[in-house]
Amino acid sequence: MILADFAGSWAGTNGFRLMPPDPLAESPATVTVTTAAGGHLTSIAYSWTHPDDGPQDGLIVVGAGDREGSLVAVWGDSWHQQPTPMSLTGGPGTGATFELAGEYGGGWAWRIVFDAADGEHLRMRMDNVIPADQATTEMPGGPYPVMVTDVRRA
């Protein structure tokens, strides 16, 4: 299963921004990866700190989809995605990445990318995806990173 080799506790930093021109505000972050259901599910629990709203946490549970190589997931976060969790779908990305995505209204989407290229370093990037028909000069269409979490084995 995805990230099974990354099971355990991780610590590092998280960068957060709300809008594309904002700088990333860094804070400490933790990630705990566990497997469940006989290794068929992987859970990624994480914590971070919002610059104004304080400590936050989230959970992503990932499993195999019904097509070869596809993934399904459910995601909730105390700041981004609450109280109703979001359903995500995805699969392998480029290199040693995998991507999950889901729409949340009017063509807007959320994308979560995990980079598992290095067994001692894990990166989780969360992108907001601006629809082309709602793009502006300040907010061009397409994805922009809202959160970038870089952690190492604790």
Beta strands, then each sheet from edge to edge (+ up, - down):
strand 1: 8-16
strand 2: 25-36
strand 3: 41-50
strand 4: 54-64
strand 5: 71-77
strand 6: 86-92
strand 7: 97-105
strand 8: 108-118
strand 9: 121-130
strand 10: 142-153
sheet 1: 1+ 2- 3+ 4- 5+ 6- 7+ 8- 9+ 10- 1+
end
